[in-house]
Amino acid sequence: MTIELLDLDHVGIAVEDLEAAVEHYRRTLGVEPAHRERVQDQGVEEVLFAAGSSFIQLLGALGPDTPVGRHLAKRGPGVHHVAYRVADVAAALEHLRAEGVRLIDQAPRPGSRNTLIAFVHPEGMGGVLVELVQER
Ligand code: CO
């Protein structure tokens, strides 16, 4: 069982003020939002900008007691996670588990844009919170 890594799906960036951040990205990078979604079970509202076949994902916290809210309180705004697009999230998790990598999600769950996702603990990935994304 190996991971079939297809692409960098997105870089997730935690922001304090989502509307201000969207305006800033518009003005400075000349990009328009490609997708916006509130992901209740992750406690975030996200805005995606396309960059080639990958995305920049701005993440606003829905409250202080959410993963992104806690990240903002602890570390301030900035890179929150890196997401890799894989062919099969379940197979990727199985591979990582066999490699002894600590997982946050033991099984795939629904993500935004109707994807399947799973998070890998930063402890097992050199301090980087990693998300696996499978399109369906
Ligand atoms: Co993400």
Backbone and ligand atoms as CSV (ligand in chain L), in Angstrom:
chain,resi,resn,atom,element,x,y,z
A,1,MET,N,N,0.852,-1.202,0.000
A,1,MET,CA,C,0.000,0.000,0.000
A,1,MET,C,C,0.886,1.249,0.000
A,2,THR,N,N,0.718,2.066,-1.005
A,2,THR,CA,C,1.496,3.316,-1.035
A,2,THR,C,C,0.541,4.487,-1.220
A,3,ILE,N,N,1.104,5.653,-1.088
A,3,ILE,CA,C,0.297,6.857,-1.304
A,3,ILE,C,C,0.479,7.306,-2.739
A,4,GLU,N,N,-0.610,7.533,-3.416
A,4,GLU,CA,C,-0.515,8.106,-4.754
A,4,GLU,C,C,-0.776,9.602,-4.619
A,5,LEU,N,N,0.338,10.338,-4.545
A,5,LEU,CA,C,0.270,11.780,-4.341
A,5,LEU,C,C,0.055,12.457,-5.695
A,6,LEU,N,N,-1.061,13.159,-5.856
A,6,LEU,CA,C,-1.414,13.709,-7.161
A,6,LEU,C,C,-1.005,15.164,-7.343
A,7,ASP,N,N,-1.085,15.924,-6.262
A,7,ASP,CA,C,-0.846,17.364,-6.398
A,7,ASP,C,C,-0.833,17.985,-5.008
A,8,LEU,N,N,-0.382,19.226,-4.950
A,8,LEU,CA,C,-0.600,20.016,-3.748
A,8,LEU,C,C,-2.027,20.537,-3.882
A,9,ASP,N,N,-2.923,20.148,-2.975
A,9,ASP,CA,C,-4.317,20.589,-3.112
A,9,ASP,C,C,-4.480,22.032,-2.657
A,10,HIS,N,N,-4.055,22.309,-1.439
A,10,HIS,CA,C,-4.122,23.698,-0.963
A,10,HIS,C,C,-3.202,23.945,0.218
A,11,VAL,N,N,-2.950,25.235,0.441
A,11,VAL,CA,C,-2.278,25.663,1.659
A,11,VAL,C,C,-3.335,26.398,2.463
A,12,GLY,N,N,-3.576,25.950,3.690
A,12,GLY,CA,C,-4.583,26.561,4.553
A,12,GLY,C,C,-3.944,27.655,5.405
A,13,ILE,N,N,-4.520,28.850,5.341
A,13,ILE,CA,C,-3.957,30.002,6.043
A,13,ILE,C,C,-4.991,30.562,7.015
A,14,ALA,N,N,-4.642,30.590,8.281
A,14,ALA,CA,C,-5.550,31.098,9.311
A,14,ALA,C,C,-5.519,32.620,9.309
A,15,VAL,N,N,-6.704,33.228,9.281
A,15,VAL,CA,C,-6.781,34.700,9.272
A,15,VAL,C,C,-7.724,35.164,10.383
A,16,GLU,N,N,-7.455,36.364,10.880
A,16,GLU,CA,C,-8.296,36.931,11.955
A,16,GLU,C,C,-9.603,37.457,11.383
A,17,ASP,N,N,-9.510,38.101,10.227
A,17,ASP,CA,C,-10.671,38.759,9.632
A,17,ASP,C,C,-10.784,38.285,8.182
A,18,LEU,N,N,-11.726,37.384,7.945
A,18,LEU,CA,C,-11.833,36.738,6.624
A,18,LEU,C,C,-12.121,37.751,5.513
A,19,GLU,N,N,-13.061,38.673,5.765
A,19,GLU,CA,C,-13.410,39.643,4.706
A,19,GLU,C,C,-12.211,40.523,4.356
A,20,ALA,N,N,-11.492,40.968,5.386
A,20,ALA,CA,C,-10.321,41.823,5.152
A,20,ALA,C,C,-9.246,41.039,4.403
A,21,ALA,N,N,-9.089,39.762,4.752
A,21,ALA,CA,C,-8.069,38.934,4.107
A,21,ALA,C,C,-8.421,38.701,2.635
A,22,VAL,N,N,-9.699,38.454,2.361
A,22,VAL,CA,C,-10.135,38.244,0.976
A,22,VAL,C,C,-9.824,39.497,0.153
A,23,GLU,N,N,-10.135,40.657,0.706
A,23,GLU,CA,C,-9.862,41.918,0.012
A,23,GLU,C,C,-8.369,42.091,-0.231
A,24,HIS,N,N,-7.578,41.727,0.780
A,24,HIS,CA,C,-6.124,41.869,0.668
A,24,HIS,C,C,-5.570,40.974,-0.438
A,25,TYR,N,N,-6.055,39.738,-0.506
A,25,TYR,CA,C,-5.583,38.811,-1.540
A,25,TYR,C,C,-6.010,39.276,-2.924
A,26,ARG,N,N,-7.231,39.800,-2.994
A,26,ARG,CA,C,-7.737,40.353,-4.250
A,26,ARG,C,C,-6.817,41.447,-4.773
A,27,ARG,N,N,-6.539,42.383,-3.856
A,27,ARG,CA,C,-5.783,43.573,-4.228
A,27,ARG,C,C,-4.319,43.237,-4.503
A,28,THR,N,N,-3.726,42.429,-3.646
A,28,THR,CA,C,-2.285,42.209,-3.772
A,28,THR,C,C,-1.934,41.130,-4.790
A,29,LEU,N,N,-2.717,40.057,-4.854
A,29,LEU,CA,C,-2.385,38.954,-5.765
A,29,LEU,C,C,-3.255,38.938,-7.012
A,30,GLY,N,N,-4.267,39.799,-7.035
A,30,GLY,CA,C,-5.118,39.879,-8.225
A,30,GLY,C,C,-5.957,38.640,-8.441
A,31,VAL,N,N,-6.328,37.969,-7.362
A,31,VAL,CA,C,-7.123,36.743,-7.492
A,31,VAL,C,C,-8.553,36.980,-7.018
A,32,GLU,N,N,-9.477,36.214,-7.587
A,32,GLU,CA,C,-10.880,36.284,-7.191
A,32,GLU,C,C,-11.261,34.983,-6.489
A,33,PRO,N,N,-12.098,35.066,-5.472
A,33,PRO,CA,C,-12.510,33.841,-4.782
A,33,PRO,C,C,-13.151,32.844,-5.753
A,34,ALA,N,N,-12.730,31.586,-5.670
A,34,ALA,CA,C,-13.276,30.540,-6.533
A,34,ALA,C,C,-14.356,29.749,-5.807
A,35,HIS,N,N,-14.322,29.787,-4.483
A,35,HIS,CA,C,-15.262,28.978,-3.698
A,35,HIS,C,C,-15.302,29.517,-2.282
A,36,ARG,N,N,-16.489,29.449,-1.699
A,36,ARG,CA,C,-16.626,29.869,-0.301
A,36,ARG,C,C,-17.538,28.874,0.386
A,37,GLU,N,N,-17.175,28.458,1.576
A,37,GLU,CA,C,-17.983,27.447,2.252
A,37,GLU,C,C,-17.786,27.511,3.760
A,38,ARG,N,N,-18.900,27.330,4.469
A,38,ARG,CA,C,-18.840,27.227,5.926
A,38,ARG,C,C,-18.827,25.749,6.254
A,39,VAL,N,N,-17.769,25.296,6.920
A,39,VAL,CA,C,-17.654,23.882,7.277
A,39,VAL,C,C,-17.865,23.799,8.788
A,40,GLN,N,N,-19.127,23.557,9.142
A,40,GLN,CA,C,-19.549,23.627,10.543
A,40,GLN,C,C,-18.755,22.673,11.443
A,41,ASP,N,N,-18.574,21.440,10.989
A,41,ASP,CA,C,-17.916,20.463,11.878
A,41,ASP,C,C,-16.424,20.738,12.047
A,42,GLN,N,N,-15.852,21.605,11.196
A,42,GLN,CA,C,-14.454,21.994,11.390
A,42,GLN,C,C,-14.358,23.374,12.038
A,43,GLY,N,N,-15.518,24.007,12.223
A,43,GLY,CA,C,-15.533,25.316,12.875
A,43,GLY,C,C,-14.901,26.427,12.058
A,44,VAL,N,N,-14.987,26.298,10.723
A,44,VAL,CA,C,-14.358,27.317,9.877
A,44,VAL,C,C,-15.272,27.804,8.753
A,45,GLU,N,N,-14.971,29.013,8.303
A,45,GLU,CA,C,-15.500,29.484,7.033
A,45,GLU,C,C,-14.277,29.633,6.144
A,46,GLU,N,N,-14.331,29.048,4.949
A,46,GLU,CA,C,-13.154,29.089,4.089
A,46,GLU,C,C,-13.448,29.751,2.758
A,47,VAL,N,N,-12.420,30.396,2.246
A,47,VAL,CA,C,-12.487,30.989,0.911
A,47,VAL,C,C,-11.295,30.459,0.134
A,48,LEU,N,N,-11.568,29.937,-1.064
A,48,LEU,CA,C,-10.498,29.379,-1.889
A,48,LEU,C,C,-10.206,30.277,-3.082
A,49,PHE,N,N,-8.926,30.438,-3.375
A,49,PHE,CA,C,-8.467,31.104,-4.588
A,49,PHE,C,C,-7.686,30.070,-5.385
A,50,ALA,N,N,-7.954,29.980,-6.674
A,50,ALA,CA,C,-7.215,29.025,-7.492
A,50,ALA,C,C,-5.824,29.560,-7.785
A,51,ALA,N,N,-4.850,28.660,-7.724
A,51,ALA,CA,C,-3.471,28.966,-8.120
A,51,ALA,C,C,-3.019,27.759,-8.931
A,52,GLY,N,N,-3.174,27.829,-10.251
A,52,GLY,CA,C,-2.934,26.656,-11.082
A,52,GLY,C,C,-3.974,25.615,-10.741
A,53,SER,N,N,-3.538,24.383,-10.506
A,53,SER,CA,C,-4.491,23.330,-10.145
A,53,SER,C,C,-4.606,23.193,-8.626
A,54,SER,N,N,-3.980,24.105,-7.900
A,54,SER,CA,C,-4.035,24.088,-6.438
A,54,SER,C,C,-4.828,25.300,-5.944
A,55,PHE,N,N,-5.008,25.375,-4.640
A,55,PHE,CA,C,-5.758,26.485,-4.056
A,55,PHE,C,C,-4.998,27.114,-2.894
A,56,ILE,N,N,-5.300,28.392,-2.700
A,56,ILE,CA,C,-4.944,29.075,-1.455
A,56,ILE,C,C,-6.243,29.056,-0.666
A,57,GLN,N,N,-6.206,28.596,0.571
A,57,GLN,CA,C,-7.420,28.467,1.388
A,57,GLN,C,C,-7.312,29.394,2.604
A,58,LEU,N,N,-8.113,30.452,2.602
A,58,LEU,CA,C,-8.145,31.328,3.775
A,58,LEU,C,C,-9.162,30.773,4.750
A,59,LEU,N,N,-8.765,30.688,6.014
A,59,LEU,CA,C,-9.603,30.083,7.041
A,59,LEU,C,C,-9.946,31.080,8.130
A,60,GLY,N,N,-11.231,31.353,8.261
A,60,GLY,CA,C,-11.696,32.176,9.368
A,60,GLY,C,C,-12.342,31.269,10.401
A,61,ALA,N,N,-12.057,31.504,11.681
A,61,ALA,CA,C,-12.622,30.664,12.743
A,61,ALA,C,C,-14.065,31.060,13.026
A,62,LEU,N,N,-14.912,30.063,13.272
A,62,LEU,CA,C,-16.310,30.345,13.623
A,62,LEU,C,C,-16.447,30.673,15.110
A,63,GLY,N,N,-15.375,30.512,15.861
A,63,GLY,CA,C,-15.385,30.846,17.286
A,63,GLY,C,C,-14.017,30.565,17.870
A,64,PRO,N,N,-13.772,31.038,19.106
A,64,PRO,CA,C,-12.450,30.835,19.719
A,64,PRO,C,C,-12.170,29.366,20.056
A,65,ASP,N,N,-13.221,28.609,20.334
A,65,ASP,CA,C,-13.021,27.212,20.730
A,65,ASP,C,C,-13.155,26.264,19.535
A,66,THR,N,N,-12.406,26.571,18.500
A,66,THR,CA,C,-12.347,25.746,17.284
A,66,THR,C,C,-10.863,25.546,16.972
A,67,PRO,N,N,-10.517,24.576,16.142
A,67,PRO,CA,C,-9.089,24.374,15.843
A,67,PRO,C,C,-8.397,25.634,15.313
A,68,VAL,N,N,-9.049,26.333,14.392
A,68,VAL,CA,C,-8.420,27.540,13.838
A,68,VAL,C,C,-8.445,28.679,14.869
A,69,GLY,N,N,-9.513,28.756,15.658
A,69,GLY,CA,C,-9.585,29.763,16.720
A,69,GLY,C,C,-8.456,29.591,17.726
A,70,ARG,N,N,-8.202,28.343,18.092
A,70,ARG,CA,C,-7.123,28.064,19.053
A,70,ARG,C,C,-5.754,28.342,18.426
A,71,HIS,N,N,-5.629,28.011,17.143
A,71,HIS,CA,C,-4.373,28.280,16.427
A,71,HIS,C,C,-4.093,29.788,16.408
A,72,LEU,N,N,-5.125,30.575,16.141
A,72,LEU,CA,C,-4.964,32.033,16.092
A,72,LEU,C,C,-4.553,32.579,17.455
A,73,ALA,N,N,-5.183,32.037,18.518
A,73,ALA,CA,C,-4.883,32.523,19.870
A,73,ALA,C,C,-3.442,32.182,20.260
A,74,LYS,N,N,-2.984,31.012,19.826
A,74,LYS,CA,C,-1.675,30.513,20.221
A,74,LYS,C,C,-0.547,31.060,19.347
A,75,ARG,N,N,-0.794,31.099,18.048
A,75,ARG,CA,C,0.296,31.438,17.119
A,75,ARG,C,C,0.035,32.644,16.240
A,76,GLY,N,N,-1.199,33.161,16.302
A,76,GLY,CA,C,-1.522,34.291,15.436
A,76,GLY,C,C,-1.803,33.816,14.028
A,77,PRO,N,N,-2.097,34.753,13.121
A,77,PRO,CA,C,-2.415,34.360,11.751
A,77,PRO,C,C,-1.192,33.796,11.028
A,78,GLY,N,N,-1.451,32.954,10.031
A,78,GLY,CA,C,-0.352,32.389,9.252
A,78,GLY,C,C,-0.721,31.016,8.724
A,79,VAL,N,N,0.293,30.309,8.224
A,79,VAL,CA,C,0.049,28.988,7.639
A,79,VAL,C,C,-0.481,28.037,8.713
A,80,HIS,N,N,-1.592,27.388,8.418
A,80,HIS,CA,C,-2.227,26.473,9.360
A,80,HIS,C,C,-1.982,25.017,8.968
A,81,HIS,N,N,-2.141,24.699,7.698
A,81,HIS,CA,C,-1.869,23.335,7.249
A,81,HIS,C,C,-1.565,23.288,5.761
A,82,VAL,N,N,-0.990,22.152,5.350
A,82,VAL,CA,C,-0.702,21.900,3.941
A,82,VAL,C,C,-1.519,20.681,3.544
A,83,ALA,N,N,-2.217,20.776,2.415
A,83,ALA,CA,C,-3.080,19.671,1.990
A,83,ALA,C,C,-2.577,19.064,0.686
A,84,TYR,N,N,-2.409,17.743,0.718
A,84,TYR,CA,C,-1.995,17.012,-0.475
A,84,TYR,C,C,-3.192,16.308,-1.091
A,85,ARG,N,N,-3.293,16.371,-2.406
A,85,ARG,CA,C,-4.357,15.658,-3.119
A,85,ARG,C,C,-3.865,14.237,-3.390
A,86,VAL,N,N,-4.633,13.276,-2.947
A,86,VAL,CA,C,-4.261,11.868,-3.121
A,86,VAL,C,C,-5.384,11.136,-3.856
A,87,ALA,N,N,-5.025,9.981,-4.421
A,87,ALA,CA,C,-6.013,9.213,-5.176
A,87,ALA,C,C,-7.026,8.566,-4.239
A,88,ASP,N,N,-6.560,8.172,-3.035
A,88,ASP,CA,C,-7.402,7.378,-2.140
A,88,ASP,C,C,-7.008,7.673,-0.684
A,89,VAL,N,N,-7.824,8.454,-0.001
A,89,VAL,CA,C,-7.490,8.857,1.380
A,89,VAL,C,C,-7.414,7.648,2.306
A,90,ALA,N,N,-8.344,6.710,2.168
A,90,ALA,CA,C,-8.357,5.538,3.045
A,90,ALA,C,C,-7.059,4.742,2.883
A,91,ALA,N,N,-6.620,4.565,1.650
A,91,ALA,CA,C,-5.380,3.828,1.394
A,91,ALA,C,C,-4.178,4.597,1.938
A,92,ALA,N,N,-4.208,5.921,1.795
A,92,ALA,CA,C,-3.110,6.754,2.307
A,92,ALA,C,C,-3.027,6.641,3.826
A,93,LEU,N,N,-4.175,6.652,4.501
A,93,LEU,CA,C,-4.192,6.523,5.967
A,93,LEU,C,C,-3.635,5.166,6.394
A,94,GLU,N,N,-4.006,4.156,5.654
A,94,GLU,CA,C,-3.534,2.809,5.964
A,94,GLU,C,C,-2.012,2.742,5.849
A,95,HIS,N,N,-1.502,3.375,4.798
A,95,HIS,CA,C,-0.059,3.406,4.586
A,95,HIS,C,C,0.644,4.148,5.721
A,96,LEU,N,N,0.128,5.327,6.080
A,96,LEU,CA,C,0.754,6.129,7.131
A,96,LEU,C,C,0.696,5.411,8.475
A,97,ARG,N,N,-0.422,4.749,8.733
A,97,ARG,CA,C,-0.573,3.992,9.976
A,97,ARG,C,C,0.493,2.893,10.041
A,98,ALA,N,N,0.682,2.208,8.927
A,98,ALA,CA,C,1.689,1.133,8.865
A,98,ALA,C,C,3.098,1.697,9.059
A,99,GLU,N,N,3.284,2.972,8.665
A,99,GLU,CA,C,4.592,3.623,8.833
A,99,GLU,C,C,4.761,4.184,10.245
A,100,GLY,N,N,3.731,4.041,11.062
A,100,GLY,CA,C,3.820,4.519,12.439
A,100,GLY,C,C,3.607,6.010,12.602
A,101,VAL,N,N,3.024,6.642,11.592
A,101,VAL,CA,C,2.778,8.082,11.654
A,101,VAL,C,C,1.492,8.340,12.444
A,102,ARG,N,N,1.569,9.283,13.377
A,102,ARG,CA,C,0.398,9.599,14.202
A,102,ARG,C,C,-0.665,10.328,13.382
A,103,LEU,N,N,-1.879,9.827,13.465
A,103,LEU,CA,C,-2.988,10.403,12.699
A,103,LEU,C,C,-3.935,11.167,13.611
A,104,ILE,N,N,-4.595,12.163,13.067
A,104,ILE,CA,C,-5.683,12.826,13.799
A,104,ILE,C,C,-6.983,12.114,13.443
A,105,ASP,N,N,-7.202,11.911,12.152
A,105,ASP,CA,C,-8.394,11.189,11.695
A,105,ASP,C,C,-8.016,9.746,11.366
A,106,GLN,N,N,-8.726,8.806,11.958
A,106,GLN,CA,C,-8.438,7.391,11.698
A,106,GLN,C,C,-9.129,6.906,10.427
A,107,ALA,N,N,-10.118,7.683,9.973
A,107,ALA,CA,C,-10.861,7.315,8.763
A,107,ALA,C,C,-11.195,8.597,7.997
A,108,PRO,N,N,-11.400,8.492,6.684
A,108,PRO,CA,C,-11.750,9.670,5.889
A,108,PRO,C,C,-13.089,10.254,6.344
A,109,ARG,N,N,-13.222,11.568,6.204
A,109,ARG,CA,C,-14.504,12.224,6.508
A,109,ARG,C,C,-14.771,13.272,5.440
A,110,PRO,N,N,-16.012,13.745,5.352
A,110,PRO,CA,C,-16.344,14.716,4.311
A,110,PRO,C,C,-15.634,16.051,4.547
A,111,GLY,N,N,-15.098,16.632,3.468
A,111,GLY,CA,C,-14.488,17.955,3.525
A,111,GLY,C,C,-15.291,18.915,2.673
A,112,SER,N,N,-14.769,20.110,2.469
A,112,SER,CA,C,-15.467,21.073,1.625
A,112,SER,C,C,-15.371,20.632,0.160
A,113,ARG,N,N,-16.104,21.275,-0.704
A,113,ARG,CA,C,-16.137,20.949,-2.150
A,113,ARG,C,C,-16.447,19.471,-2.380
A,114,ASN,N,N,-17.207,18.860,-1.479
A,114,ASN,CA,C,-17.598,17.467,-1.642
A,114,ASN,C,C,-16.406,16.509,-1.731
A,115,THR,N,N,-15.317,16.858,-1.039
A,115,THR,CA,C,-14.135,15.995,-1.042
A,115,THR,C,C,-14.180,15.055,0.160
A,116,LEU,N,N,-13.244,14.124,0.176
A,116,LEU,CA,C,-13.006,13.291,1.354
A,116,LEU,C,C,-11.660,13.732,1.903
A,117,ILE,N,N,-11.584,13.895,3.216
A,117,ILE,CA,C,-10.340,14.399,3.806
A,117,ILE,C,C,-9.951,13.606,5.052
A,118,ALA,N,N,-8.712,13.791,5.473
A,118,ALA,CA,C,-8.242,13.289,6.767
A,118,ALA,C,C,-7.031,14.119,7.157
A,119,PHE,N,N,-6.889,14.357,8.459
A,119,PHE,CA,C,-5.742,15.119,8.952
A,119,PHE,C,C,-4.723,14.190,9.597
A,120,VAL,N,N,-3.451,14.514,9.368
A,120,VAL,CA,C,-2.324,13.772,9.933
A,120,VAL,C,C,-1.691,14.673,10.987
A,121,HIS,N,N,-1.349,14.120,12.137
A,121,HIS,CA,C,-0.806,14.923,13.236
A,121,HIS,C,C,0.542,15.551,12.866
A,122,PRO,N,N,0.740,16.831,13.216
A,122,PRO,CA,C,2.017,17.479,12.873
A,122,PRO,C,C,3.239,16.775,13.477
A,123,GLU,N,N,3.019,16.093,14.588
A,123,GLU,CA,C,4.105,15.368,15.249
A,123,GLU,C,C,4.768,14.364,14.297
A,124,GLY,N,N,3.965,13.771,13.439
A,124,GLY,CA,C,4.502,12.763,12.536
A,124,GLY,C,C,4.999,13.326,11.215
A,125,MET,N,N,4.846,14.663,11.025
A,125,MET,CA,C,5.204,15.258,9.735
A,125,MET,C,C,6.085,16.495,9.911
A,126,GLY,N,N,7.002,16.393,10.850
A,126,GLY,CA,C,7.990,17.468,11.019
A,126,GLY,C,C,7.403,18.795,11.432
A,127,GLY,N,N,6.333,18.745,12.213
A,127,GLY,CA,C,5.754,19.996,12.712
A,127,GLY,C,C,4.726,20.621,11.787
A,128,VAL,N,N,4.412,19.941,10.684
A,128,VAL,CA,C,3.423,20.479,9.736
A,128,VAL,C,C,2.119,19.692,9.842
A,129,LEU,N,N,1.037,20.419,10.098
A,129,LEU,CA,C,-0.281,19.778,10.063
A,129,LEU,C,C,-0.592,19.467,8.601
A,130,VAL,N,N,-0.794,18.190,8.311
A,130,VAL,CA,C,-1.017,17.740,6.929
A,130,VAL,C,C,-2.447,17.242,6.760
A,131,GLU,N,N,-3.064,17.654,5.672
A,131,GLU,CA,C,-4.407,17.179,5.317
A,131,GLU,C,C,-4.288,16.396,4.016
A,132,LEU,N,N,-5.019,15.312,3.939
A,132,LEU,CA,C,-5.089,14.537,2.700
A,132,LEU,C,C,-6.458,14.798,2.085
A,133,VAL,N,N,-6.505,15.038,0.795
A,133,VAL,CA,C,-7.754,15.376,0.118
A,133,VAL,C,C,-7.959,14.457,-1.077
A,134,GLN,N,N,-9.143,13.907,-1.149
A,134,GLN,CA,C,-9.508,13.068,-2.305
A,134,GLN,C,C,-10.729,13.681,-2.971
A,135,GLU,N,N,-10.624,13.950,-4.257
A,135,GLU,CA,C,-11.767,14.476,-4.978
A,135,GLU,C,C,-12.701,13.337,-5.331
A,136,ARG,N,N,-13.991,13.614,-5.392
A,136,ARG,CA,C,-14.948,12.545,-5.736
A,136,ARG,C,C,-16.113,13.125,-6.507
L,1,CO,CO,CO,-7.716,22.347,4.329
